[in-house]
Amino acid sequence: MAKVLLVDDERSIRITLSAFLEKENHEVVTASNVEDALSILDKEAFDLVISDVIMSGKSGLDLLKSVRDFGLDTPVIIMTGEPTIETAVMGIQYQASDYLSKPVERKEFLRVVHRVLNIKELLDEKKQLQIENEHYQKNLEALVEQRTAALLEASAGVVSLLAKVIEYRDPYTAGHQRRVGNLAAEIAVNMGLSNKQVEDVRIIGYVHDVGKIVVPSEILSKPGRISEVEMALIKEHAQAGYEMIMEAGLPQAFALAVGQHHERYNGSGYPNKLEHKDILLEAEILVVADVVEAMISHRPYRPARSLETAMQEIEQNKGILYDPEVVDACIRLLNQKDYTVDDTSHKVQITREEYN
């Protein structure tokens, strides 16, 4: 059971959403405006805040900003009947946990609430583990060893959870992250990289699209043509993924590679238009694996393409969009007889070196 603060200036919506939550055994406190909500937050702690964006007086984004200015890491879900790029971008900037479009359907509402609370629980456990580790660190080497192992296990759990979250959010690409991670790892093997680099690339691939959590679900699963506005929202996921990986306490190299997985060799990618010399090798491997897997998989807006078409794409753009060494390694791999992309889930193995 969680304690939830629900903020909306429409009484009927407060009543309806409260009923949804209370039926799931959550405790609900409501407020009709931002001022009342801030007063409540000053006196009580909550597991989750759910707020409308457009209200009389201050907006839900003002509330979200104030929550962060107060130093609170409480998850916040924002809702709006008038979604815009500006709203989505500000939501990302102020670390909104999710974004719902009105009218809100019960099933989608509860699914988002459940997912956000699950992530919070995992991160809370991780924070508690870190606190305990710091408390016992002095002169207790054996305990430090034990807690370090627990931290690695918790981090591996965070990776696994984040990988699953986006698959639940975007059913049309279920398994995409897993297959990209496995393909990227096999490319790394073909390039002669170390075992550690191979596993790092696999892990990064497993979470590379986690930033799509900030993109409304209806856009991710839209079967028709994506508009410019919707594409702009989708493009926010690379930077959002970087920030989420950093917030989760995972290694910075993982976060950097996730943030760079849509950069391109010639600087034509996003979000920062980085060129080859500024892009991590892990990210350049991920770029090629991501493109190949996406092309050979079905999408709601187009059928799957052939492996030969995917190979032609990366070969033609070698040295333009993609790192030549990575492309050559991928082509060698794909040319193997009866080759298929590995679709199994490998155990996540984060080493101590990541935290040194």
C-alpha positions as CSV (number, residue, x, y, z in Angstrom):
1,M,0.0,0.0,0.0
2,A,1.3,3.5,-0.9
3,K,0.4,7.0,0.3
4,V,-0.6,9.1,-2.7
5,L,-1.2,12.8,-3.0
6,L,-3.7,13.5,-5.9
7,V,-3.9,17.1,-7.1
8,D,-6.6,18.2,-9.6
9,D,-8.9,21.2,-9.7
10,E,-11.8,19.1,-11.0
11,R,-13.7,17.5,-8.1
12,S,-15.1,14.7,-10.3
13,I,-11.6,13.7,-11.4
14,R,-10.3,13.7,-7.8
15,I,-13.2,11.4,-6.8
16,T,-12.8,9.0,-9.8
17,L,-9.0,8.6,-9.5
18,S,-9.2,8.4,-5.7
19,A,-11.6,5.5,-6.1
20,F,-9.3,3.8,-8.5
21,L,-6.4,4.0,-6.1
22,E,-8.3,3.2,-2.9
23,K,-9.6,0.0,-4.6
24,E,-6.0,-1.0,-4.9
25,N,-5.6,-0.4,-1.1
26,H,-3.6,2.9,-1.5
27,E,-4.1,5.7,0.9
28,V,-5.1,8.9,-0.9
29,V,-5.0,12.5,0.1
30,T,-6.4,15.1,-2.4
31,A,-5.8,18.8,-3.1
32,S,-7.6,21.1,-5.5
33,N,-4.7,23.5,-6.2
34,V,-0.9,23.7,-6.0
35,E,-0.8,25.9,-2.8
36,D,-2.8,23.3,-0.8
37,A,-0.7,20.5,-2.2
38,L,2.6,22.2,-1.1
39,S,1.1,22.9,2.3
40,I,0.3,19.2,2.6
41,L,3.7,18.1,1.4
42,D,5.3,20.4,4.0
43,K,3.6,18.4,6.7
44,E,3.4,14.8,5.4
45,A,5.6,12.4,3.4
46,F,4.1,10.7,0.3
47,D,5.2,7.7,-1.8
48,L,3.8,9.3,-5.0
49,V,2.3,12.6,-6.2
50,I,-0.1,12.6,-9.2
51,S,-1.0,16.1,-10.5
52,D,-2.9,17.7,-13.3
53,V,-0.9,20.2,-15.3
54,I,-3.5,22.8,-16.3
55,M,-5.2,24.2,-13.1
56,S,-6.5,27.5,-12.0
57,G,-3.6,29.4,-10.4
58,K,-0.3,27.6,-10.4
59,S,0.2,24.7,-12.7
60,G,1.1,21.1,-12.1
61,L,4.6,21.9,-13.6
62,D,5.0,24.6,-10.9
63,L,4.2,21.9,-8.3
64,L,6.7,19.5,-9.9
65,K,9.4,22.2,-9.9
66,S,8.7,23.1,-6.2
67,V,8.9,19.4,-5.2
68,R,12.3,19.2,-6.8
69,D,13.4,22.6,-5.4
70,F,12.5,21.3,-1.9
71,G,15.0,18.5,-2.5
72,L,12.3,15.8,-2.5
73,D,12.8,12.7,-4.7
74,T,9.2,11.7,-4.5
75,P,8.0,10.3,-7.8
76,V,5.6,12.6,-9.7
77,I,3.2,11.6,-12.4
78,I,1.8,14.5,-14.5
79,M,-1.5,14.5,-16.4
80,T,-2.8,16.8,-19.0
81,G,-5.6,17.1,-21.6
82,E,-3.5,19.4,-23.8
83,P,-0.2,17.7,-24.3
84,T,2.6,19.8,-25.9
85,I,6.3,19.5,-26.5
86,E,6.9,22.2,-23.9
87,T,5.0,20.3,-21.3
88,A,6.8,17.1,-22.0
89,V,10.2,18.8,-22.0
90,M,9.6,20.6,-18.8
91,G,8.3,17.4,-17.3
92,I,11.6,15.8,-18.2
93,Q,13.7,18.7,-16.9
94,Y,11.9,18.5,-13.5
95,Q,12.2,14.7,-13.4
96,A,8.6,13.7,-13.8
97,S,8.2,9.9,-13.4
98,D,5.6,9.5,-16.1
99,Y,3.2,11.5,-18.3
100,L,-0.5,10.7,-18.8
101,S,-2.9,12.2,-21.3
102,K,-6.5,12.9,-20.3
103,P,-9.0,11.5,-20.3
104,V,-7.2,8.9,-18.2
105,E,-8.4,5.3,-18.5
106,R,-8.4,3.2,-15.3
107,K,-6.3,0.3,-16.7
108,E,-3.6,2.6,-18.0
109,F,-3.7,4.8,-14.9
110,L,-3.2,1.9,-12.5
111,R,-0.5,0.3,-14.7
112,V,1.6,3.5,-14.7
113,V,1.0,4.0,-10.9
114,H,2.1,0.4,-10.2
115,R,5.2,0.7,-12.4
116,V,6.3,4.0,-10.8
117,L,5.8,2.6,-7.3
118,N,7.8,-0.5,-8.2
119,I,10.7,1.5,-9.4
120,K,10.6,3.7,-6.3
121,E,10.6,0.6,-4.1
122,L,13.7,-0.8,-5.8
123,L,15.5,2.5,-5.7
124,D,14.6,3.0,-2.0
125,E,16.0,-0.5,-1.3
126,K,19.2,0.4,-3.1
127,K,19.5,3.7,-1.2
128,Q,19.1,1.9,2.1
129,L,21.7,-0.6,1.0
130,Q,24.1,2.2,0.3
131,I,23.4,3.9,3.6
132,E,24.1,0.6,5.4
133,N,27.3,0.1,3.4
134,E,28.6,3.5,4.4
135,H,27.7,3.0,8.0
136,Y,29.6,-0.2,8.4
137,Q,32.5,0.6,6.1
138,K,35.1,1.7,8.7
139,N,37.3,-1.2,10.0
140,L,34.8,-3.8,8.8
141,E,36.3,-5.2,5.6
142,A,34.3,-8.4,5.7
143,L,31.1,-6.5,5.9
144,V,32.1,-4.1,3.2
145,E,32.8,-7.0,1.0
146,Q,29.4,-8.4,1.7
147,R,27.6,-5.1,1.1
148,T,29.6,-4.4,-2.1
149,A,28.4,-7.7,-3.5
150,A,24.9,-6.7,-2.5
151,L,25.3,-3.4,-4.2
152,L,26.4,-5.1,-7.4
153,E,23.4,-7.4,-7.2
154,A,21.1,-4.5,-6.6
155,S,22.5,-2.6,-9.5
156,A,22.1,-5.7,-11.7
157,G,18.5,-5.8,-10.4
158,V,18.0,-2.1,-11.4
159,V,19.3,-2.9,-14.9
160,S,16.9,-5.9,-15.2
161,L,14.0,-3.9,-14.0
162,L,14.7,-0.9,-16.3
163,A,15.0,-3.3,-19.2
164,K,11.6,-4.8,-18.5
165,V,9.9,-1.5,-17.8
166,I,10.2,-0.1,-21.3
167,E,9.1,-3.5,-22.8
168,Y,5.9,-3.3,-20.7
169,R,5.4,0.3,-21.7
170,D,6.0,-0.3,-25.4
171,P,4.6,-3.8,-26.3
172,Y,5.4,-3.3,-30.0
173,T,9.1,-3.4,-29.3
174,A,9.0,-6.2,-26.7
175,G,12.4,-7.9,-26.7
176,H,14.0,-5.1,-28.8
177,Q,16.4,-4.0,-26.0
178,R,17.4,-7.6,-25.2
179,R,18.1,-8.4,-28.8
180,V,20.0,-5.2,-29.4
181,G,22.1,-5.9,-26.3
182,N,22.9,-9.4,-27.4
183,L,23.7,-8.4,-31.0
184,A,26.0,-5.5,-29.7
185,A,27.8,-8.0,-27.4
186,E,28.4,-10.4,-30.4
187,I,29.7,-7.5,-32.5
188,A,32.1,-6.6,-29.6
189,V,33.3,-10.2,-29.5
190,N,33.9,-10.1,-33.3
191,M,35.9,-6.9,-32.8
192,G,38.2,-8.7,-30.3
193,L,37.1,-6.6,-27.2
194,S,37.7,-7.8,-23.7
195,N,35.1,-9.9,-21.8
196,K,34.3,-6.9,-19.6
197,Q,33.7,-4.7,-22.6
198,V,31.5,-7.3,-24.2
199,E,29.3,-7.6,-21.1
200,D,29.2,-3.8,-20.6
201,V,27.9,-3.4,-24.2
202,R,25.3,-6.1,-23.5
203,I,24.1,-4.3,-20.4
204,I,23.9,-0.9,-22.1
205,G,21.9,-2.5,-24.9
206,Y,19.5,-4.0,-22.4
207,V,18.6,-0.5,-21.1
208,H,19.3,1.8,-24.0
209,D,15.7,2.8,-24.6
210,V,14.7,3.3,-21.0
211,G,14.3,7.0,-21.6
212,K,11.1,6.2,-23.6
213,I,9.4,6.0,-20.2
214,V,8.9,9.8,-20.5
215,V,7.2,9.5,-23.9
216,P,3.4,9.1,-23.8
217,S,2.3,5.5,-24.4
218,E,0.0,6.4,-27.2
219,I,2.9,7.8,-29.2
220,L,5.1,4.7,-28.7
221,S,2.3,2.3,-29.9
222,K,0.9,4.6,-32.6
223,P,0.4,2.5,-35.8
224,G,0.2,5.5,-38.2
225,R,2.6,8.2,-39.3
226,I,4.5,10.0,-36.5
227,S,4.1,13.8,-36.6
228,E,7.0,16.2,-36.2
229,V,5.7,17.1,-32.7
230,E,5.6,13.4,-31.7
231,M,9.0,12.8,-33.1
232,A,10.4,15.7,-31.1
233,L,9.0,14.1,-28.0
234,I,10.5,10.7,-28.9
235,K,13.9,12.3,-29.5
236,E,13.9,13.4,-25.8
237,H,14.4,9.8,-24.8
238,A,18.1,9.6,-25.3
239,Q,18.9,12.5,-22.9
240,A,16.2,11.2,-20.5
241,G,17.8,7.8,-20.5
242,Y,21.1,9.3,-19.6
243,E,19.6,11.1,-16.7
244,M,17.7,8.0,-15.5
245,I,20.8,5.8,-15.5
246,M,22.7,8.4,-13.6
247,E,19.8,8.8,-11.1
248,A,19.7,5.0,-10.6
249,G,23.3,5.1,-9.5
250,L,24.6,2.9,-12.3
251,P,28.1,3.5,-13.8
252,Q,28.5,6.8,-15.7
253,A,29.9,5.0,-18.7
254,F,26.6,3.2,-19.0
255,A,24.7,6.5,-18.8
256,L,26.9,8.2,-21.4
257,A,26.5,5.4,-23.9
258,V,22.7,5.3,-23.4
259,G,22.7,9.1,-24.0
260,Q,24.8,8.7,-27.2
261,H,22.9,5.8,-28.9
262,H,21.3,8.1,-31.5
263,E,24.5,10.1,-32.2
264,R,26.1,9.5,-35.6
265,Y,29.6,9.1,-36.9
266,N,29.4,12.4,-39.0
267,G,27.8,14.4,-36.2
268,S,24.3,14.3,-37.7
269,G,22.6,12.5,-34.8
270,Y,21.0,13.7,-31.6
271,P,20.7,14.9,-28.9
272,N,24.2,16.6,-29.0
273,K,25.3,16.1,-32.7
274,L,28.5,14.5,-31.5
275,E,31.1,13.3,-34.0
276,H,33.0,10.0,-34.0
277,K,35.9,11.3,-31.9
278,D,33.5,12.3,-29.1
279,I,31.3,9.1,-29.1
280,L,32.1,6.1,-26.9
281,L,33.0,2.9,-28.6
282,E,30.2,1.2,-26.7
283,A,27.7,3.7,-28.1
284,E,29.0,3.3,-31.7
285,I,28.6,-0.5,-31.4
286,L,25.1,0.1,-29.9
287,V,24.1,2.4,-32.8
288,V,24.8,-0.3,-35.4
289,A,23.1,-3.1,-33.4
290,D,20.1,-0.9,-32.8
291,V,19.7,0.0,-36.5
292,V,20.0,-3.6,-37.7
293,E,17.6,-5.0,-35.1
294,A,15.1,-2.3,-35.6
295,M,15.1,-2.9,-39.4
296,I,14.6,-6.6,-39.2
297,S,11.8,-6.4,-36.7
298,H,8.1,-5.6,-37.2
299,R,6.9,-2.1,-36.2
300,P,3.3,-0.8,-36.0
301,Y,4.1,1.6,-38.8
302,R,5.9,-0.8,-41.1
303,P,6.6,-4.5,-41.7
304,A,10.0,-6.1,-40.9
305,R,12.7,-5.8,-43.5
306,S,15.2,-8.4,-44.6
307,L,18.6,-9.0,-43.1
308,E,20.1,-8.2,-46.4
309,T,18.4,-4.8,-46.5
310,A,19.8,-4.0,-43.0
311,M,23.3,-5.1,-44.0
312,Q,23.0,-2.9,-47.1
313,E,22.0,0.1,-44.9
314,I,25.0,-0.1,-42.6
315,E,27.4,-0.9,-45.5
316,Q,26.3,2.1,-47.6
317,N,26.6,4.4,-44.6
318,K,29.9,3.1,-43.3
319,G,32.1,6.0,-42.3
320,I,29.1,8.4,-42.7
321,L,26.6,7.4,-40.1
322,Y,28.4,4.4,-38.6
323,D,31.9,3.5,-37.4
324,P,33.6,1.5,-40.2
325,E,35.3,-1.0,-37.8
326,V,31.9,-1.7,-36.1
327,V,30.2,-2.1,-39.4
328,D,32.8,-4.5,-40.7
329,A,32.5,-6.6,-37.5
330,C,28.7,-6.6,-37.8
331,I,28.8,-7.7,-41.5
332,R,31.2,-10.5,-40.7
333,L,28.8,-11.7,-37.9
334,L,25.7,-11.4,-40.0
335,N,27.3,-13.3,-42.9
336,Q,27.8,-16.4,-40.8
337,K,25.7,-19.3,-42.0
338,D,22.2,-19.5,-40.5
339,Y,22.9,-16.5,-38.2
340,T,20.0,-15.3,-36.1
341,V,20.0,-12.6,-33.5
342,D,20.2,-14.0,-29.9
343,D,16.8,-13.5,-28.3
344,T,17.6,-15.0,-24.8
345,S,18.0,-13.0,-21.6
346,H,21.6,-13.2,-20.3
347,K,22.4,-12.7,-16.7
348,V,23.5,-9.2,-16.0
349,Q,27.0,-9.1,-14.6
350,I,28.3,-5.7,-13.3
351,T,31.9,-5.9,-12.1
352,R,33.6,-4.0,-9.3
353,E,35.7,-2.2,-11.9
354,E,32.6,-0.2,-12.9
355,Y,32.6,1.6,-9.5
356,N,36.3,2.2,-9.3
